[in-house]
Amino acid sequence: MVALGEPIAAVSAPPQLEIILDASYSMNQPINYRKKIDIAKEVLTQIVRDLPDDVTAGLRIYGHRIDTGKPGDCEDSELVMPFGKVDKEMLVTRVKAVKALGNTPIAYSLSQLAKDFHGVPGEKIVILATDGKEDCKGNPPAAVRELQSQGLKFRLEIIGLAFADRASKQQMEEIAQMTGGQFTKPRTPRPWPRPFNERWRLPYDVLDSAGAKVADGLTGQSQIKVPEGVFTVIIHGDKPIKIPHIRIANSRTTKVSLKKEGQELGIQVQGP
C-alpha cells in the first residue's frame, strides 16, 4: 500500500506537530557530562530537520521565564511559535536559544493543547522532551484524559532524560501509551531510535466480507500478509477512503497505489 504525489487532503490534512520543551532548572543537570537541556536540543534539532515539508508545527516551552517559587512559576508555559508551515531554521534557532530556569508545569502545559490545536484539522503529534516529574501539583494523566474527553485526538511522544525517580518515569510512560505514543530515552550521536518520518504515514485496515479486520498497516511500509479472498481497505484520516473489492491470491502480491494530482485522486490496484 503506497501513497504517491501531493499530500492527499481527503485522507490527511497537513499533519500538525507541537514540540513541548522542558526548560525547568533541573534540565541543567548533566548526563555523562552533558546538560540534559543540551541533549534535548540535539534530539529536537534532528527531528525538526527530518520533518516532511508540509508539516504545520508549533513550539511550546515551559519553565523558561520565571524562577521556581516566584509568582506564576506554575503557569510559566508559552507557545513561543504559533502553528504555521514549518520553518525548520527558525524552529531550530528558537530551540537552541532556550535557557533552563524554572519549574515543571507538565499538566498545565498539556492542558493548553486544546487551545493550541483549536480548529486545526489533520493528524496531531506532540513531542514532549522532559526530565522530570510534575512539580506544580498537577496530574498529567488526568490532563490527557480531559483532552481526550473533549475529543482531541493526538499522539504524545515523550523524550525522557534521566528521570530522578521511577514513579515519574512510569507516569510519563503511561501518558504516552494512553495516546498511542511512546516513551523514548535518547541515545547519542543519533538519539531517535526509529525514523521519525514513519510516523506521518497513513494508517489503513484490511476488512473481510463480514467487516472484520484481518490486518492493518501504514502506507509505504513493507508488505503485509493476509489470507486469500476479497477484501476492503480503509485508509484512515480526516475523511477515510474506502477501497472495496481488493482480491488477494495465495503466494501472490497485490499492490494498491493512491496518487493525488491537483483535484484528482487516482487509485490503482495491481495484481494478483
ROTI-450668 format. One line per 5 residues: their letters; for each residue x, y, z of N, C-alpha, C, O. Coordinates in steps of 0.05 Angstrom, whole numbers, plus 5000, padded with zeros to 4 digits. Atoms other than C-alpha are relative to their C-alpha. Layout:
BEGIN
a	X Y Z X Y Z X Y Z X Y Z; ... .
//
This chain:
BEGIN
mvalg	5017 4976 5000 5000 5000 5000 5018 5025 5000 5034 5028 5018; 4983 4976 5002 5032 5065 4977 4983 5024 4994 4962 5022 4981; 5012 4974 5007 5011 5139 4974 5020 5017 4986 5042 5021 4997; 4981 4986 5017 5044 5180 4919 4990 5028 4995 4967 5035 5001; 5008 4973 5010 5044 5251 4892 4996 5020 5023 5010 5019 5043 .
epiaa	5005 4979 4980 5016 5310 4931 4988 4988 5025 4977 4966 5025; 5014 5009 4976 4991 5304 5003 4970 4997 4994 4958 5014 4980; 5028 5006 5006 4921 5274 5000 4982 5012 5021 4979 5001 5042; 5016 4985 4980 4876 5325 5035 4976 4984 5009 4968 4987 5032; 5024 5015 4993 4816 5278 5033 5007 4978 5020 4989 4968 5034 .
vsapp	4992 5021 4981 4856 5228 5073 5013 5013 5024 5007 5004 5047; 4986 4988 4978 4900 5272 5115 5007 5028 4994 5022 5034 4976; 4992 4973 5002 4905 5346 5123 5029 5002 5008 5039 4983 5021; 4972 4998 4992 4976 5372 5132 5003 4994 5030 4990 5006 5046; 4998 5008 4972 4999 5339 5197 5009 5023 5018 5024 5041 5010 .
qleii	4995 4979 4980 5004 5382 5260 5020 4989 5021 5015 4968 5032; 4980 5008 4981 5065 5377 5305 5004 5022 5020 5009 5045 5013; 4992 4981 4979 5074 5412 5372 5023 4988 5016 5021 4966 5026; 4978 5007 4983 5140 5408 5407 4997 5014 5027 4993 5038 5027; 5000 4988 4973 5140 5419 5482 5027 4994 5013 5035 4971 5016 .
ldasy	4974 5003 4988 5208 5431 5513 5000 5008 5029 4992 5031 5036; 4996 4995 4971 5221 5426 5588 5024 5018 5004 5047 5009 4998; 4978 4982 4994 5263 5486 5608 5002 5006 5030 5009 5028 5038; 4998 4997 4971 5259 5475 5683 5029 4998 5008 5047 4989 4993; 4972 4998 4991 5322 5485 5724 5015 4974 5001 5039 4972 4996 .
smnqp	4987 5026 4999 5335 5411 5732 5011 4990 4974 5028 4972 4973; 4989 5007 5026 5348 5407 5658 5029 5009 4996 5042 5002 4976; 4971 4993 5001 5416 5438 5673 5018 4978 5011 5042 4979 5009; 4985 5022 4989 5437 5374 5707 5013 4983 4978 5002 4982 4956; 4986 5014 5021 5487 5331 5669 4992 4970 4997 4984 4957 5016 .
inyrk	5001 5029 5006 5480 5263 5635 5026 4994 4986 5030 5003 4963; 4974 5006 5012 5550 5236 5621 5014 5026 4991 5024 5028 4969; 4985 4975 5003 5580 5306 5627 4986 5020 4980 4999 5040 4973; 5014 4981 5017 5528 5339 5582 4974 5007 5013 4960 4990 5024; 5025 4992 4988 5469 5380 5606 4976 4987 4985 4977 4983 4961 .
kidia	5024 5012 5011 5401 5349 5596 4988 5018 4979 4978 5009 4958; 5012 4981 5019 5376 5412 5561 5015 5000 4973 5003 5003 4952; 4985 5001 5025 5433 5407 5510 4994 4974 4984 4993 4975 4960; 5007 5025 5014 5416 5334 5495 4972 5003 4988 4968 4994 4965; 5027 4996 5011 5343 5353 5487 5000 5017 4975 4986 5011 4955 .
kevlt	4998 4983 5024 5362 5408 5438 5011 4984 4976 5002 4988 4954; 4988 5016 5021 5404 5359 5398 4979 4981 4988 4977 4978 4964; 5020 5019 5009 5347 5308 5394 4979 5015 4984 4972 5007 4962; 5021 4985 5014 5295 5361 5374 5010 5011 4974 4995 5012 4954; 4988 4990 5025 5342 5391 5323 5000 4978 4978 4993 4984 4955 .
qivrd	5000 5022 5019 5350 5323 5290 4971 4995 4990 4967 4991 4965; 5028 5006 5007 5274 5312 5290 4990 5022 4981 4978 5015 4960; 5010 4978 5017 5259 5381 5261 5012 4999 4972 4998 5002 4952; 4987 5000 5026 5310 5374 5205 4989 4977 4982 4991 4978 4958; 5010 5023 5015 5279 5307 5185 4970 5001 4994 4959 4983 4982 .
lpddv	5029 4998 5004 5207 5332 5183 4992 5002 4971 5007 5014 4955; 5011 4994 5026 5165 5329 5120 4995 5030 4996 4989 5043 5016; 5002 4972 5005 5160 5397 5087 4972 5011 5004 4968 5035 5007; 5027 4990 4998 5084 5400 5092 4989 5000 5028 4965 5006 5033; 5008 4999 4972 5082 5395 5168 4994 5028 5009 5008 5047 5002 .
taglr	5005 4976 4986 5049 5450 5207 5010 4997 5029 5002 4978 5042; 4986 5004 4974 5090 5460 5271 4997 5024 5018 4994 5047 5009; 4999 4979 4979 5088 5499 5336 5019 4991 5021 5026 4968 5024; 4981 5006 4978 5135 5504 5395 4991 5013 5026 4985 5037 5027; 5007 4991 4973 5116 5509 5468 5023 4994 5019 5035 4973 5017 .
iyghr	4979 5003 4980 5166 5519 5524 4989 5005 5027 4973 5024 5031; 5008 4993 4973 5155 5515 5598 5024 5002 5019 5044 4988 5014; 4979 4997 4980 5197 5536 5657 5023 5019 4992 5044 5019 5004; 4978 4985 5012 5238 5586 5616 5000 5030 5008 5019 5044 5001; 5002 4971 4995 5216 5654 5644 5000 5007 5030 5009 5029 5037 .
idtgk	5005 4993 4972 5202 5650 5719 5015 4981 5018 5012 4956 5015; 4985 5017 4981 5247 5624 5775 4980 4984 5017 4958 4993 5023; 5016 5017 4983 5219 5567 5817 4993 5014 5026 5011 5026 5039; 5008 4987 4975 5179 5593 5876 4989 5028 4997 4977 5039 5016; 5010 4973 5005 5163 5660 5846 4971 4999 4988 4964 4979 4976 .
pgdce	5027 5000 5010 5091 5680 5829 4998 4994 4970 5013 5005 4954; 5004 5007 5028 5067 5649 5764 5018 4977 4989 5016 4970 4966; 4982 5020 5010 5120 5595 5761 4986 4975 4990 4996 4961 4972; 5014 5024 5008 5068 5540 5753 4981 5005 4976 4967 4987 4968; 5014 4994 5025 5035 5575 5694 5020 5011 4979 5013 5023 4959 .
dselv	4979 4991 5018 5102 5590 5660 5002 4981 4977 5020 4964 4976; 5001 5017 5023 5085 5556 5595 4991 5017 4976 4970 5030 4978; 5005 4980 5021 5086 5594 5529 5003 4986 4972 5022 4972 4967; 4998 5009 5028 5071 5577 5456 5016 5021 4986 5006 5041 4976; 4981 4980 5010 5132 5614 5431 4999 5002 4969 5007 5022 4958 .
mpfgk	5003 5000 5029 5120 5594 5358 4972 4989 4994 4968 4965 4995; 5026 5009 5008 5046 5591 5338 5001 4983 4975 5021 4984 4960; 5000 5018 5022 5026 5540 5286 5002 5014 4973 4989 5034 4968; 4997 4991 5027 5047 5552 5215 5017 4979 4984 5028 4961 4997; 4983 5018 5015 5082 5516 5158 5028 5000 5011 5040 5021 5015 .
vdkem	4975 5002 4985 5146 5490 5188 5022 5016 4987 5028 5014 4963; 4976 4986 5007 5204 5538 5184 5023 4987 5016 5027 4994 5039; 4981 5017 4985 5259 5489 5203 5022 5017 5013 5030 5012 5036; 4977 4985 4989 5315 5540 5212 4991 5017 5023 5005 5019 5043; 5010 4984 4978 5272 5586 5255 4994 4983 5024 5000 4991 5047 .
lvtrv	5007 5018 4978 5247 5528 5297 5025 4991 5015 5026 4990 5039; 4975 5009 4988 5317 5502 5309 5013 5023 5015 5024 5019 5037; 4988 4977 4987 5342 5572 5326 4986 5005 5027 4999 5011 5046; 5014 4995 4975 5287 5581 5378 5006 4978 5021 5009 4984 5044; 4994 5021 4981 5301 5513 5409 5028 5004 5012 5031 5001 5036 .
kavka	4972 4998 4991 5376 5525 5413 5004 5024 5019 5022 5024 5035; 4997 4976 4984 5365 5593 5447 4988 4997 5028 4992 5015 5045; 5014 5004 4975 5326 5564 5506 5020 4997 5023 5040 4983 5021; 4985 5003 4976 5355 5571 5576 4983 4987 5022 4960 4995 5025; 5015 5014 4979 5333 5524 5632 5001 5016 5026 5022 5025 5035 .
lgntp	5002 4981 4978 5308 5564 5691 4982 4992 5023 4990 4992 5046; 5020 5000 4979 5244 5549 5729 4988 4973 5008 5003 4953 5012; 5015 5022 4989 5190 5499 5749 4992 4981 4977 4999 4984 4954; 5007 5021 5019 5158 5438 5715 4970 4997 4999 4959 4977 5010; 5029 5002 5002 5084 5451 5699 4991 4982 4976 4981 4992 4956 .
iaysl	5006 5018 5023 5073 5389 5655 4970 4999 4995 4962 5002 4972; 5029 5003 5004 4998 5380 5667 4989 5026 4988 4972 5026 4970; 5009 4974 5010 4986 5455 5656 5007 5003 4970 4990 5012 4954; 4991 4997 5028 5026 5454 5591 4983 4982 4982 4975 4990 4960; 5016 5018 5016 4988 5393 5566 4972 5010 4997 4959 5008 4975 .
sqlak	5027 4989 5001 4922 5426 5583 4997 5022 4979 4974 5027 4969; 5000 4979 5020 4940 5482 5535 4997 4990 4971 4993 5005 4952; 5002 5011 5027 4938 5434 5475 4973 5005 4988 4971 5009 4964; 5027 4995 5011 4863 5443 5468 4999 5027 4987 4986 5030 4966; 4999 4973 5011 4875 5517 5456 5019 5002 4976 5013 5014 4956 .
dfhgv	4980 4999 5021 4937 5507 5414 4990 4988 4974 4995 4999 4952; 5009 5014 5024 4903 5458 5366 4972 5007 4992 4961 4995 4974; 5029 4994 5004 4834 5491 5367 4995 5006 4970 5007 5024 4958; 5009 4996 5027 4801 5486 5299 5020 4992 4978 5016 4998 4955; 4979 5008 5020 4863 5456 5265 4996 4971 4992 4997 4953 5009 .
pgeki	5005 5027 5008 4849 5394 5223 5027 4985 4997 5048 4997 4998; 4976 5016 5006 4898 5337 5210 5009 4984 5024 5001 4989 5047; 4988 5016 4979 4937 5286 5249 5016 5017 5019 5029 5036 5010; 4986 4984 4980 4965 5314 5314 5019 4984 5015 5012 4963 5027; 4979 5013 4985 5030 5294 5345 5013 5020 5018 5019 5043 5010 .
vilat	4986 4983 4980 5061 5323 5408 5025 4986 5009 5025 4963 5016; 4974 5011 4990 5134 5313 5425 5007 5016 5025 5011 5040 5025; 4993 4988 4975 5150 5327 5498 5027 4991 5009 5031 4967 5013; 4973 5007 4990 5223 5329 5518 5003 5010 5028 5002 5034 5034; 5000 4993 4971 5229 5328 5594 5017 4981 5016 5023 4959 5008 .
dgked	4983 5016 4983 5270 5302 5651 4986 4993 5026 4997 4979 5043; 5009 5002 4973 5222 5302 5708 4971 4998 5006 4954 4996 4988; 5027 5003 4991 5161 5296 5749 4986 5027 5001 4999 5049 5001; 5016 4977 4997 5105 5345 5754 5006 5014 5027 5004 5001 5048; 4993 4986 4975 5126 5398 5805 4980 5021 5009 4985 5036 5027 .
ckgnp	5020 4979 4994 5063 5441 5806 4973 4988 5009 4952 5001 5005; 5024 5013 4990 5013 5393 5838 4980 4993 4979 4956 4989 4984; 5017 5008 5022 4985 5377 5770 4999 4970 4997 5014 4955 5010; 5004 5028 5005 4962 5309 5745 5001 4995 4970 4980 4997 4957; 4998 5004 5029 4989 5294 5675 4980 4979 4988 4968 4985 4968 .
paavr	5020 5018 5012 4946 5231 5664 4972 5011 5000 4957 5007 4980; 5026 4988 5000 4884 5269 5685 4998 5021 4978 4976 5025 4966; 5000 4980 5021 4903 5325 5637 4996 4987 4973 4981 4998 4956; 5003 5014 5025 4909 5276 5580 4972 4989 4997 4960 4991 4975; 5027 5010 5001 4843 5243 5597 4980 5022 4994 4961 5018 4979 .
elqsq	5018 4977 5005 4809 5311 5598 5001 5009 4971 4980 5014 4959; 4998 4993 5029 4836 5328 5529 4986 4979 4983 4972 4987 4964; 5013 5021 5015 4812 5261 5503 4970 5001 5003 4955 4996 4983; 5029 4997 4995 4743 5272 5534 4988 5023 4984 4965 5023 4977; 5008 4977 5017 4740 5338 5495 5001 4993 4970 4993 5010 4954 .
glkfr	4999 5008 5028 4751 5299 5431 5026 5006 4986 5027 5003 4961; 4974 4994 5012 4823 5320 5419 5015 4973 4996 5022 4960 5016; 4985 5025 5006 4859 5262 5384 5029 5008 4994 5033 5023 4974; 4972 4994 5005 4934 5267 5388 5017 4977 5011 5009 4961 5027; 4981 5020 4991 4995 5222 5397 5022 5014 5014 5034 5033 5003 .
leiig	4980 4988 4983 5043 5240 5452 5025 4983 5000 5025 4960 5010; 4974 5013 5000 5116 5221 5441 5018 5014 5020 5022 5038 5018; 4985 4988 4978 5159 5232 5502 5030 4992 4998 5036 4968 4996; 4971 5004 4999 5234 5240 5502 5008 5003 5029 5007 5026 5040; 4995 4999 4971 5255 5222 5573 5030 5002 5006 5046 4987 4995 .
lafad	4972 4994 4995 5320 5250 5600 5007 4995 5030 5004 5012 5046; 4989 5007 4973 5347 5213 5662 4981 5009 5023 4988 5027 5038; 5019 4993 4979 5286 5215 5708 5012 4993 5027 5025 4973 5031; 4989 5003 4973 5303 5223 5781 4986 4978 5016 4999 4967 5035; 5013 5021 4985 5251 5173 5805 4983 4983 4982 4974 4992 4960 .
raskq	5014 5020 5017 5216 5111 5778 4971 5008 4995 4960 5004 4974; 5028 4993 5002 5146 5137 5792 4995 5021 4978 4975 5019 4963; 5003 4979 5021 5156 5198 5747 5003 4987 4972 4988 4994 4953; 4995 5014 5025 5183 5154 5691 4975 4984 4992 4966 4984 4969; 5023 5016 5005 5124 5107 5697 4976 5017 4992 4960 5010 4975 .
qmeei	5022 4982 5007 5076 5166 5694 5002 5010 4972 4982 5012 4958; 4996 4991 5027 5107 5192 5630 4995 4977 4980 4984 4981 4959; 5005 5023 5017 5105 5122 5600 4969 4995 4997 4959 4989 4976; 5029 5004 5000 5031 5118 5620 4986 5020 4981 4970 5012 4965; 5014 4980 5016 5010 5183 5586 5007 4997 4970 4991 5003 4953 .
aqmtg	4994 5005 5028 5048 5165 5522 4983 4977 4990 4972 4978 4968; 5016 5023 5008 5013 5097 5520 4970 5007 4997 4957 4995 4980; 5029 4992 5001 4945 5130 5532 4993 5011 4973 4970 5010 4964; 5005 4987 5026 4952 5166 5465 5011 4984 4977 5009 4993 4954; 4988 5015 5022 4986 5111 5425 5028 5008 4994 5039 4999 4973 .
gqftk	4973 4992 5005 5054 5143 5431 5020 4983 5015 5013 4961 5025; 4979 5015 4987 5120 5120 5461 5016 5018 5018 5018 5042 5014; 4980 4988 4983 5168 5138 5516 5027 4991 4991 5032 4967 4989; 4974 5007 5012 5239 5141 5489 5022 5013 5016 5020 5037 5022; 4976 4988 4988 5306 5151 5523 5020 5006 4977 5027 4988 4962 .
prtpr	4982 4994 5022 5353 5188 5476 5027 4987 5002 5037 4982 5024; 4973 5010 5002 5419 5160 5453 5016 5018 4982 5004 5032 4965; 4983 4984 5017 5477 5195 5421 5018 4982 4983 5023 4959 4992; 5004 4973 5011 5500 5212 5369 4974 5003 4985 4967 5025 4978; 5026 4998 5013 5433 5195 5335 4979 4991 5020 4973 4967 5021 .
pwprp	5016 5007 4977 5385 5197 5393 4973 4986 4993 4964 4969 5008; 5027 5011 5005 5319 5179 5358 5002 4972 4989 5016 4968 4969; 4995 5028 5006 5314 5103 5353 4987 4989 4975 4993 4967 4966; 5013 5010 5025 5269 5097 5292 4994 5024 4983 4991 5046 4993; 5004 4977 5018 5257 5141 5231 4974 5015 5007 4952 5003 5007 .
fnerw	5023 4984 4992 5211 5197 5252 4979 5003 4978 4955 5005 4983; 5018 4997 5022 5182 5204 5183 4979 4978 4998 4958 4982 4986; 5020 5022 5001 5148 5136 5190 4975 5007 5015 4954 4996 5009; 5023 4994 4984 5101 5168 5240 4979 5016 4985 4957 5020 4994; 5019 4984 5016 5069 5210 5185 4986 4983 4979 4969 4994 4965 .
rlpyd	5013 5016 5020 5049 5152 5141 4971 4994 5007 4964 4995 5031; 5028 5003 4996 4976 5137 5132 4993 4972 5010 5002 4953 4998; 5008 5027 4991 4946 5080 5173 4976 4989 4984 4959 5004 4975; 5023 5012 5015 4899 5031 5139 4993 4973 5013 5010 4960 5026; 5010 5026 4991 4857 4969 5157 4991 4984 4976 4982 4995 4956 .
vldsa	5010 5018 5020 4841 4909 5115 4977 4984 5012 4980 4971 5032; 5025 5012 4989 4769 4883 5126 4991 4977 4982 4993 4979 4957; 5011 5022 5016 4739 4817 5104 4971 5006 4992 4961 5027 4998; 5027 4996 5010 4670 4808 5073 4979 5005 5022 4958 5017 5017; 5018 4995 4977 4638 4809 5142 5006 5026 5015 4993 5033 5034 .
gakva	4993 4974 4987 4672 4875 5160 5019 4996 5023 5025 5016 5037; 4981 5004 4978 4721 4843 5209 5028 5006 4990 5036 5000 4967; 4973 4993 5007 4792 4869 5209 5018 4976 5001 5019 4961 5020; 4981 5022 5001 4843 4818 5186 5029 5008 5000 5047 4992 5005; 4973 4990 5000 4904 4862 5181 5000 5030 5001 4979 5043 4995 .
dgltg	4997 4972 5002 4929 4933 5186 5029 5007 4994 5047 4990 4995; 4973 4991 5006 4990 4974 5167 5002 5029 4995 4983 5044 5000; 4996 4972 5007 5019 5040 5146 5010 5002 4971 5025 4985 4962; 4992 4997 5028 5027 5064 5074 5030 5004 4998 5042 5017 5015; 4972 4997 5004 5097 5058 5048 5018 4981 5015 5042 4980 5010 .
qsqik	4984 5020 4986 5119 5004 5096 5001 4974 4985 4989 4972 4964; 4998 5026 5013 5136 4932 5079 4973 4988 4997 4954 4994 5012; 5026 5012 5006 5081 4889 5051 4990 4984 5024 5006 4974 5041; 5012 5016 4979 5033 4854 5098 4988 4974 4988 4983 4973 4964; 5011 5026 5009 5005 4783 5094 4971 4998 5009 4965 5003 5032 .
vpegv	5028 5005 4994 4930 4768 5090 4993 4974 4986 5006 4966 4967; 5009 5025 5013 4893 4704 5072 4988 5005 4973 4982 5028 4966; 5012 4997 5026 4865 4691 5003 4971 5009 5003 4957 5000 5022; 5028 4991 4999 4799 4726 4989 4997 5028 4988 5015 5038 4974; 5006 4973 5010 4766 4792 4971 4996 5018 5024 4980 5012 5042 .
ftvii	4999 4983 4977 4776 4850 5019 4994 5029 4994 4994 5037 4971; 5004 4971 5002 4760 4923 5032 5023 5013 5016 5028 5005 5038; 4979 4985 4986 4816 4971 5050 4989 5027 5009 4977 5041 4992; 5008 4974 4990 4800 5031 5094 5026 5016 5008 5041 5007 5025; 4977 4983 4994 4853 5086 5094 4990 5023 5019 4971 5037 5011 .
hgdkp	5010 4982 4979 4844 5129 5157 5012 5028 4997 5035 5032 4989; 4992 4972 5000 4848 5204 5162 4976 5017 5008 4957 5007 5019; 5023 4983 4994 4802 5264 5170 4975 4990 4985 4953 4991 4997; 5022 5011 5015 4758 5234 5115 5010 4973 4989 5024 4972 4968; 4990 5026 5009 4772 5159 5109 4992 4993 4972 4971 5001 4962 .
ikiph	5005 5009 5027 4777 5129 5040 4995 4970 5000 5011 4955 5013; 5007 5028 5001 4744 5062 5026 5006 4989 4972 4997 5000 4952; 4993 5012 5026 4773 5017 4971 4990 4971 5001 5003 4954 5014; 5011 5027 4999 4729 4955 4960 5012 4981 4979 5026 4990 4961; 4995 5020 5021 4739 4891 4921 5030 4996 4994 5038 4994 4971 .
irian	4971 5005 5004 4814 4881 4932 5004 4970 5002 5000 4958 5023; 4997 5029 5001 4829 4810 4911 5028 4991 5008 5048 5003 4998; 4974 5011 4991 4885 4771 4945 5001 4970 4994 4982 4955 4999; 4997 5029 5007 4911 4704 4919 5024 4989 5015 5043 5004 5022; 4978 5013 4986 4957 4654 4953 5026 5004 4985 5028 5001 4961 .
srttk	4973 4997 5010 5031 4668 4944 5003 5021 4978 5022 5019 4962; 4999 4979 5020 5017 4729 4901 4999 5027 5015 4989 5029 5037; 4999 4974 4989 5027 4803 4914 4980 5018 4986 4978 5019 4962; 5018 4980 5010 4973 4856 4906 5010 5027 5010 5014 5031 5034; 4991 4973 4993 4995 4929 4905 4978 5020 4995 4966 5021 4974 .
vslkk	5020 4978 5002 4947 4987 4919 5015 5026 5002 5029 5031 5021; 4986 4973 5001 4971 5057 4900 4979 5022 4999 4960 5020 4984; 5016 4976 5001 4939 5124 4914 5018 5023 4990 5041 5025 4999; 4984 4977 5010 4962 5186 4877 4981 5024 4996 4961 5022 4982; 5015 4976 5003 4936 5257 4881 5015 5020 4982 5038 5025 4987 .
egqel	4989 4979 5018 4948 5307 4825 4979 5021 4996 4958 5015 4984; 5020 4980 5001 4911 5372 4831 4976 4992 5016 4979 4985 5040; 5024 5008 4986 4839 5356 4849 4993 4971 4995 4972 4961 5005; 5006 5028 5007 4842 5285 4822 5015 4981 5019 5039 4984 5024; 4989 5021 4983 4853 5224 4867 4998 4974 4985 4976 4965 4979 .
giqvq	5000 5025 5015 4873 5161 4830 5007 4977 5018 5024 4979 5036; 4995 5024 4985 4871 5091 4858 5006 4978 4980 4991 4973 4961; 4992 5021 5019 4908 5035 4822 5006 4975 5016 5020 4975 5035; 4995 5026 4988 4907 4962 4840 5014 4982 4980 5005 4978 4958; 4984 5017 5017 4960 4916 4811 5002 4972 5013 5010 4969 5036 .
gp	4999 5028 4990 4954 4840 4819 4972 4992 5010 4954 5008 5010; 4979 5021 5000 4945 4786 4837 5006 4990 4972 5024 4973 4969 .
//
